[in-house]
């Protein structure tokens, strides 16, 4: 019976004690993908789950633990887990789900032909900053300054911030940097954002931002800063709007990579899958609380409207 390693940060899925709804939905999407391919956990497949919680420093030890279990495939979520798994093994196949560019980070030689033991799905969140700023401007006429909430110590954080700056410059929007390195920094960061005169907020994806998504939504509401996110989970947690890949679908697609590897395919020759569709989710309840009205042009493009 093949054994799959599942490595992530954040609260673990439901069957491992205190869980987050977010983690459980990701895990269920992956399991659903496996079931579609004939795999049933406990019957013809074993899944070893490991979660670092909010402490990404635990990931290397957890990755090493899964390697010691001699799992057939490692499924790793988000860049910190990918990096930990990459350092733990160069032989066990790794199926990633990453929001960053795996070529730029040195994980694969090329998207079409990875060339090593890593392949999987990327959502390329950083390529969509221009579109997110455009949607913010449509929603907030005259928008000229946006506060950027980001963790400078996150994987590829500097590159992500540079891409956001380039997109803002092209759109004629000024960015105000709000760096956060721990949960203790958020209150001060939002106070700085208010003082800067920013009329909107753009969080950049990273481990700290992802694990604090509900708090970020609450602070943005308190500061009356309309916020644009990369993931529908932020909008569902109370954020104003999101534009990006449907992450549940990427976790389901990761199951297809596991299936192909278990049947003998080499990760070195399995192309990294890129997203072909993106979704816009808007939260009307949050908009009303902020005194905003979405223009019809934005409402008509929404894939989901939260009432």
PAGU-70323 format. One record per residue (C-alpha): residue number from 1; z, y, x. Coordinates in steps of 0.2 Angstrom, whole numbers, plus 5000, padded with zeros to 4 digits. Layout:
# PAGU-70323
ATOM  seq    c3    c2    c1
ATOM  NUM     Z     Y     X
...
***
This chain:
# PAGU-70323
ATOM  seq    c3    c2    c1
ATOM    1  5000  5000  5000
ATOM    2  4995  5017  5008
ATOM    3  5008  5029  5011
ATOM    4  5004  5048  5009
ATOM    5  5014  5062  5017
ATOM    6  5016  5078  5007
ATOM    7  5023  5093  5017
ATOM    8  5026  5110  5010
ATOM    9  5039  5125  5010
ATOM   10  5047  5132  4995
ATOM   11  5057  5122  4982
ATOM   12  5052  5103  4981
ATOM   13  5043  5096  4966
ATOM   14  5054  5090  4951
ATOM   15  5058  5072  4957
ATOM   16  5068  5078  4972
ATOM   17  5082  5088  4965
ATOM   18  5082  5107  4962
ATOM   19  5064  5111  4959
ATOM   20  5053  5126  4956
ATOM   21  5040  5126  4942
ATOM   22  5027  5132  4954
ATOM   23  5030  5117  4966
ATOM   24  5030  5104  4952
ATOM   25  5013  5111  4945
ATOM   26  5005  5109  4962
ATOM   27  5012  5092  4964
ATOM   28  5006  5087  4947
ATOM   29  4989  5094  4950
ATOM   30  4988  5083  4965
ATOM   31  4994  5067  4956
ATOM   32  4982  5071  4942
ATOM   33  4968  5071  4955
ATOM   34  4974  5054  4962
ATOM   35  4975  5046  4945
ATOM   36  4957  5051  4941
ATOM   37  4952  5041  4956
ATOM   38  4963  5026  4952
ATOM   39  4979  5029  4961
ATOM   40  4996  5028  4953
ATOM   41  5011  5033  4963
ATOM   42  5022  5018  4965
ATOM   43  5009  5005  4960
ATOM   44  4995  5006  4973
ATOM   45  5001  5022  4983
ATOM   46  5017  5029  4990
ATOM   47  5020  5048  4992
ATOM   48  5033  5053  5004
ATOM   49  5038  5071  5000
ATOM   50  5046  5083  5012
ATOM   51  5050  5102  5008
ATOM   52  5057  5115  5020
ATOM   53  5063  5125  5005
ATOM   54  5063  5144  5011
ATOM   55  5066  5140  5029
ATOM   56  5049  5137  5037
ATOM   57  5057  5133  5054
ATOM   58  5061  5116  5047
ATOM   59  5043  5111  5045
ATOM   60  5040  5105  5063
ATOM   61  5055  5092  5061
ATOM   62  5049  5087  5044
ATOM   63  5031  5085  5050
ATOM   64  5038  5074  5064
ATOM   65  5048  5064  5052
ATOM   66  5032  5060  5042
ATOM   67  5023  5055  5057
ATOM   68  5037  5043  5062
ATOM   69  5034  5035  5045
ATOM   70  5016  5031  5050
ATOM   71  5009  5039  5034
ATOM   72  4990  5036  5032
ATOM   73  4986  5054  5028
ATOM   74  4996  5070  5028
ATOM   75  4994  5082  5014
ATOM   76  5000  5100  5019
ATOM   77  5001  5116  5009
ATOM   78  4999  5133  5016
ATOM   79  4996  5138  5034
ATOM   80  5014  5136  5041
ATOM   81  5014  5118  5036
ATOM   82  4996  5115  5043
ATOM   83  5002  5122  5059
ATOM   84  5017  5111  5060
ATOM   85  5007  5095  5055
ATOM   86  4994  5100  5068
ATOM   87  5007  5100  5082
ATOM   88  5015  5084  5076
ATOM   89  4999  5073  5077
ATOM   90  4982  5073  5083
ATOM   91  4978  5056  5076
ATOM   92  4984  5055  5058
ATOM   93  4971  5063  5046
ATOM   94  4977  5080  5039
ATOM   95  4971  5086  5022
ATOM   96  4976  5105  5021
ATOM   97  4976  5118  5007
ATOM   98  4975  5134  5016
ATOM   99  4973  5152  5011
ATOM  100  4968  5158  5028
ATOM  101  4952  5155  5039
ATOM  102  4955  5138  5047
ATOM  103  4941  5141  5060
ATOM  104  4949  5158  5065
ATOM  105  4966  5149  5067
ATOM  106  4958  5135  5078
ATOM  107  4962  5121  5066
ATOM  108  4944  5116  5064
ATOM  109  4928  5118  5075
ATOM  110  4917  5123  5060
ATOM  111  4919  5122  5041
ATOM  112  4904  5110  5040
ATOM  113  4910  5099  5053
ATOM  114  4928  5101  5057
ATOM  115  4928  5089  5072
ATOM  116  4946  5084  5073
ATOM  117  4959  5077  5062
ATOM  118  4960  5091  5050
ATOM  119  4950  5095  5034
ATOM  120  4953  5100  5016
ATOM  121  4951  5115  5005
ATOM  122  4953  5133  5009
ATOM  123  4954  5147  4996
ATOM  124  4950  5161  5008
ATOM  125  4961  5174  5000
ATOM  126  4958  5187  5013
ATOM  127  4940  5189  5008
ATOM  128  4944  5195  4991
ATOM  129  4954  5211  4996
ATOM  130  4939  5222  4991
ATOM  131  4937  5215  4974
ATOM  132  4956  5216  4971
ATOM  133  4956  5235  4976
ATOM  134  4941  5237  4965
ATOM  135  4950  5230  4950
ATOM  136  4965  5240  4953
ATOM  137  4954  5256  4954
ATOM  138  4946  5252  4937
ATOM  139  4963  5249  4929
ATOM  140  4971  5265  4937
ATOM  141  4958  5279  4937
ATOM  142  4959  5290  4952
ATOM  143  4969  5278  4963
ATOM  144  4969  5284  4981
ATOM  145  4984  5276  4989
ATOM  146  4991  5258  4989
ATOM  147  5006  5251  4996
ATOM  148  5004  5234  5005
ATOM  149  5019  5222  5006
ATOM  150  5017  5210  5020
ATOM  151  5026  5199  5032
ATOM  152  5020  5203  5050
ATOM  153  5027  5187  5057
ATOM  154  5018  5176  5045
ATOM  155  5003  5165  5051
ATOM  156  4987  5176  5053
ATOM  157  4997  5191  5046
ATOM  158  4989  5204  5058
ATOM  159  4972  5198  5054
ATOM  160  4975  5198  5036
ATOM  161  4982  5216  5036
ATOM  162  4966  5221  5046
ATOM  163  4955  5214  5033
ATOM  164  4965  5223  5019
ATOM  165  4963  5239  5029
ATOM  166  4944  5237  5031
ATOM  167  4942  5234  5013
ATOM  168  4952  5249  5008
ATOM  169  4943  5260  5020
ATOM  170  4926  5255  5012
ATOM  171  4934  5259  4995
ATOM  172  4940  5276  5001
ATOM  173  4958  5270  4998
ATOM  174  4973  5274  5010
ATOM  175  4985  5260  5013
ATOM  176  5004  5262  5016
ATOM  177  5012  5248  5026
ATOM  178  5028  5240  5019
ATOM  179  5033  5226  5032
ATOM  180  5046  5214  5027
ATOM  181  5053  5200  5038
ATOM  182  5067  5193  5027
ATOM  183  5073  5195  5009
ATOM  184  5085  5208  5014
ATOM  185  5070  5220  5018
ATOM  186  5063  5221  5001
ATOM  187  5074  5234  4993
ATOM  188  5070  5246  5007
ATOM  189  5052  5242  5007
ATOM  190  5050  5247  4989
ATOM  191  5060  5263  4991
ATOM  192  5047  5267  5005
ATOM  193  5033  5263  4994
ATOM  194  5039  5275  4980
ATOM  195  5042  5289  4993
ATOM  196  5024  5286  5000
ATOM  197  5017  5291  4983
ATOM  198  5007  5275  4982
ATOM  199  5001  5272  4964
ATOM  200  4999  5253  4966
ATOM  201  5005  5238  4976
ATOM  202  4995  5224  4985
ATOM  203  5006  5210  4992
ATOM  204  4997  5200  5006
ATOM  205  5000  5181  5005
ATOM  206  5012  5173  5017
ATOM  207  5027  5161  5016
ATOM  208  5040  5175  5013
ATOM  209  5029  5183  4999
ATOM  210  5026  5167  4991
ATOM  211  5044  5161  4990
ATOM  212  5050  5178  4984
ATOM  213  5036  5180  4970
ATOM  214  5048  5183  4955
ATOM  215  5058  5195  4964
ATOM  216  5043  5205  4970
ATOM  217  5037  5206  4952
ATOM  218  5054  5212  4946
ATOM  219  5055  5225  4960
ATOM  220  5037  5231  4956
ATOM  221  5042  5233  4938
ATOM  222  5058  5243  4943
ATOM  223  5048  5254  4955
ATOM  224  5034  5256  4941
ATOM  225  5021  5250  4954
ATOM  226  5006  5241  4946
ATOM  227  5003  5226  4957
ATOM  228  4988  5215  4961
ATOM  229  4991  5198  4968
ATOM  230  4980  5183  4974
ATOM  231  4987  5169  4963
ATOM  232  4990  5168  4944
ATOM  233  5008  5162  4947
ATOM  234  5012  5179  4952
ATOM  235  5005  5186  4936
ATOM  236  5014  5172  4926
ATOM  237  5030  5178  4935
ATOM  238  5028  5195  4928
ATOM  239  5016  5203  4940
ATOM  240  5002  5215  4932
ATOM  241  4987  5205  4937
ATOM  242  4979  5193  4950
ATOM  243  4962  5188  4956
ATOM  244  4959  5173  4967
ATOM  245  4956  5154  4967
ATOM  246  4963  5143  4954
ATOM  247  4976  5134  4966
ATOM  248  4979  5120  4954
ATOM  249  4961  5115  4956
ATOM  250  4962  5115  4975
ATOM  251  4977  5103  4974
ATOM  252  4967  5092  4963
ATOM  253  4952  5093  4975
ATOM  254  4964  5088  4990
ATOM  255  4966  5071  4981
ATOM  256  4947  5068  4983
ATOM  257  4949  5070  5002
ATOM  258  4964  5058  5002
ATOM  259  4953  5045  4993
ATOM  260  4938  5047  5005
ATOM  261  4949  5046  5020
ATOM  262  4958  5030  5013
ATOM  263  4941  5023  5011
ATOM  264  4937  5025  5029
ATOM  265  4929  5043  5030
ATOM  266  4933  5053  5046
ATOM  267  4941  5070  5043
ATOM  268  4931  5076  5058
ATOM  269  4915  5074  5047
ATOM  270  4922  5079  5030
ATOM  271  4917  5097  5027
ATOM  272  4930  5110  5023
ATOM  273  4928  5114  5005
ATOM  274  4927  5133  5000
ATOM  275  4930  5140  4983
ATOM  276  4915  5143  4971
ATOM  277  4924  5152  4957
ATOM  278  4938  5164  4955
ATOM  279  4949  5169  4941
ATOM  280  4956  5185  4934
ATOM  281  4973  5184  4926
ATOM  282  4981  5200  4918
ATOM  283  4998  5202  4910
ATOM  284  4998  5214  4895
ATOM  285  5017  5213  4893
ATOM  286  5019  5220  4910
ATOM  287  5005  5233  4907
ATOM  288  5014  5239  4892
ATOM  289  5030  5241  4901
ATOM  290  5021  5251  4914
ATOM  291  5013  5262  4901
ATOM  292  4996  5256  4907
ATOM  293  4981  5251  4896
ATOM  294  4968  5239  4903
ATOM  295  4950  5246  4901
ATOM  296  4939  5235  4890
ATOM  297  4928  5232  4906
ATOM  298  4942  5223  4914
ATOM  299  4949  5214  4899
ATOM  300  4932  5206  4895
ATOM  301  4931  5199  4913
ATOM  302  4949  5191  4912
ATOM  303  4950  5172  4912
ATOM  304  4967  5173  4905
ATOM  305  4977  5186  4896
ATOM  306  4996  5184  4896
ATOM  307  5002  5193  4880
***
